[in-house]
């Protein structure tokens, strides 16, 4: 069993924020791979399914970004899993828009959702970093990440999410390099 957590803030007013791209990614994976109905559990919403031969629980914490680790920690403890079974999908300021990179461990780069997860579980979990780019000045970061994607970005956003969903079997199989390469090829 793997747990794939998408980071975001609950509520329709946040749905298209750059900060919610983690929620968008797990929603698309659920749709593309025929996951089961949404359940309310672990301080969030879950869906169970299979990607290839791997059983995956998708989790969207309902705790707001800065408490994401509480929900993720509850799910891991319930299934008696360690951080090696966890993949977190999150927005990444330090990556060009619509670029996708995977890494295991590392710092939080000021991301409150990662900081919370790190506090509850330690840093050794896999991260799928979804590039949103940087607004140019640190004073503009909050408004930028809590702002909606622009209409002009919608095709690129859909392409990135579609590529993630299509290549998710490589992620489930643990082949992070193949996943990144194939996503990049699709986004060409």
C-alpha positions as CSV (number, residue, x, y, z in Angstrom):
1,X,0.0,0.0,0.0
2,X,1.2,3.5,-0.9
3,X,-0.3,6.8,0.3
4,X,-0.2,9.6,-2.2
5,X,-1.2,12.9,-0.6
6,X,-2.0,16.0,-2.5
7,X,-1.5,19.3,-0.7
8,X,-4.0,22.1,-0.9
9,X,-6.6,24.1,1.0
10,X,-10.2,22.8,1.3
11,X,-13.1,24.8,-0.1
12,X,-14.3,26.0,-3.5
13,X,-12.7,29.4,-3.0
14,X,-9.2,27.8,-3.1
15,X,-9.9,25.2,-5.9
16,X,-7.9,26.9,-8.7
17,X,-5.1,28.4,-6.5
18,X,-1.6,27.5,-7.5
19,X,-1.2,26.3,-3.9
20,X,-3.8,23.7,-4.6
21,X,-2.1,22.0,-7.6
22,X,-1.4,19.0,-5.3
23,X,-5.2,18.5,-4.8
24,X,-5.6,18.8,-8.6
25,X,-3.0,16.1,-9.3
26,X,-4.5,13.5,-7.0
27,X,-8.0,14.3,-8.3
28,X,-6.9,13.7,-11.9
29,X,-5.0,10.5,-10.9
30,X,-8.2,9.2,-9.3
31,X,-10.3,10.0,-12.4
32,X,-7.8,8.5,-14.9
33,X,-7.2,5.3,-12.9
34,X,-10.8,4.6,-11.9
35,X,-10.4,5.0,-8.1
36,X,-13.3,4.3,-5.8
37,X,-15.7,6.8,-4.2
38,X,-14.5,9.6,-2.0
39,X,-14.5,8.8,1.8
40,X,-14.1,11.2,4.7
41,X,-11.3,9.8,6.9
42,X,-7.9,10.8,8.4
43,X,-8.9,14.5,8.7
44,X,-9.4,14.6,4.9
45,X,-10.8,12.9,1.9
46,X,-9.5,9.6,0.5
47,X,-10.0,7.4,-2.5
48,X,-8.6,3.9,-2.9
49,X,-7.6,2.2,-6.1
50,X,-4.8,0.5,-8.0
51,X,-2.2,1.8,-10.3
52,X,-0.7,-1.2,-12.1
53,X,-0.2,-3.9,-9.4
54,X,0.1,-1.3,-6.6
55,X,-2.6,-0.4,-4.2
56,X,-2.7,3.4,-3.6
57,X,-4.7,5.5,-1.1
58,X,-5.1,9.1,-2.4
59,X,-5.4,11.6,0.4
60,X,-6.4,15.3,0.3
61,X,-6.0,16.7,3.9
62,X,-9.0,18.9,5.0
63,X,-6.9,20.5,7.7
64,X,-5.6,23.5,5.6
65,X,-2.1,23.5,4.3
66,X,-0.3,24.3,7.5
67,X,-1.7,21.2,9.3
68,X,-1.4,18.7,6.4
69,X,1.0,16.6,8.4
70,X,-1.7,15.7,10.9
71,X,-3.9,14.1,8.3
72,X,-1.0,12.4,6.5
73,X,0.4,11.1,9.8
74,X,-3.0,9.6,10.8
75,X,-3.2,7.7,7.5
76,X,0.3,6.3,7.8
77,X,-0.2,5.2,11.4
78,X,-3.5,3.6,10.6
79,X,-1.9,1.4,7.9
80,X,1.3,1.0,9.9
81,X,3.4,2.5,7.1
82,X,6.6,4.5,7.2
83,X,7.6,7.6,5.3
84,X,9.0,5.4,2.5
85,X,5.3,4.6,1.6
86,X,4.4,8.3,1.2
87,X,4.4,10.5,-1.9
88,X,3.4,14.1,-1.5
89,X,2.3,16.2,-4.5
90,X,2.9,19.9,-3.9
91,X,3.4,23.3,-5.6
92,X,7.0,24.3,-6.0
93,X,8.0,28.0,-6.3
94,X,11.6,27.1,-7.2
95,X,10.7,25.2,-10.3
96,X,9.6,26.7,-13.7
97,X,5.8,26.6,-14.3
98,X,4.5,23.2,-15.3
99,X,7.8,21.4,-14.7
100,X,7.6,18.2,-12.7
101,X,10.4,16.8,-10.6
102,X,10.6,14.0,-8.0
103,X,12.9,13.8,-5.1
104,X,13.1,12.0,-1.8
105,X,13.8,13.9,1.4
106,X,15.1,17.4,1.6
107,X,14.1,20.7,3.1
108,X,10.7,22.5,3.1
109,X,11.7,25.7,1.2
110,X,9.2,27.6,3.3
111,X,6.3,25.5,2.2
112,X,3.9,25.1,5.1
113,X,2.4,21.8,4.0
114,X,5.8,20.3,3.6
115,X,6.9,21.8,7.0
116,X,3.9,20.2,8.7
117,X,4.5,16.8,7.1
118,X,8.2,17.0,8.0
119,X,7.2,17.8,11.7
120,X,4.9,14.8,11.9
121,X,7.0,12.3,9.9
122,X,10.5,13.6,9.3
123,X,11.9,14.6,5.9
124,X,12.4,11.2,4.3
125,X,9.3,11.0,2.1
126,X,9.0,11.3,-1.7
127,X,7.9,14.6,-3.1
128,X,6.4,15.3,-6.5
129,X,7.3,18.9,-7.1
130,X,4.9,20.7,-9.4
131,X,6.4,23.9,-10.7
132,X,4.5,27.1,-10.3
133,X,7.4,29.5,-10.9
134,X,8.3,32.4,-8.7
135,X,6.6,35.9,-8.9
136,X,10.0,37.6,-8.8
137,X,10.0,39.1,-5.3
138,X,9.5,37.4,-1.9
139,X,6.9,40.1,-0.9
140,X,4.6,38.9,-3.8
141,X,4.8,35.1,-3.0
142,X,1.7,34.8,-0.7
143,X,-0.6,36.6,-3.2
144,X,0.9,34.6,-6.0
145,X,0.6,31.1,-4.5
146,X,-2.9,31.9,-3.2
147,X,-3.9,33.3,-6.6
148,X,-5.8,31.4,-9.2
149,X,-4.1,30.1,-12.3
150,X,-4.6,32.5,-15.2
151,X,-6.9,31.6,-18.1
152,X,-3.8,31.6,-20.4
153,X,-2.3,28.9,-18.2
154,X,-5.2,26.4,-18.3
155,X,-4.0,24.4,-21.3
156,X,-0.5,24.0,-19.8
157,X,-2.0,23.1,-16.4
158,X,-4.3,20.4,-18.0
159,X,-1.3,19.1,-20.0
160,X,0.8,18.8,-16.9
161,X,-1.9,17.1,-14.9
162,X,-2.7,14.7,-17.7
163,X,0.9,13.7,-18.1
164,X,1.2,13.0,-14.4
165,X,-1.9,10.8,-14.5
166,X,-0.8,9.0,-17.6
167,X,2.7,8.3,-16.2
168,X,1.6,7.5,-12.6
169,X,2.3,3.8,-13.1
170,X,6.0,4.5,-13.2
171,X,5.7,6.5,-9.9
172,X,3.8,3.6,-8.3
173,X,6.5,1.2,-9.5
174,X,9.1,3.3,-7.8
175,X,10.8,4.4,-11.1
176,X,11.0,8.1,-10.4
177,X,13.5,8.8,-13.2
178,X,11.3,7.1,-15.9
179,X,8.2,9.0,-14.5
180,X,10.0,12.4,-14.8
181,X,11.4,11.6,-18.2
182,X,8.1,10.4,-19.6
183,X,6.2,13.4,-18.1
184,X,8.8,15.7,-19.7
185,X,8.5,14.0,-23.1
186,X,4.7,14.4,-23.0
187,X,5.1,18.1,-22.2
188,X,7.8,18.4,-24.8
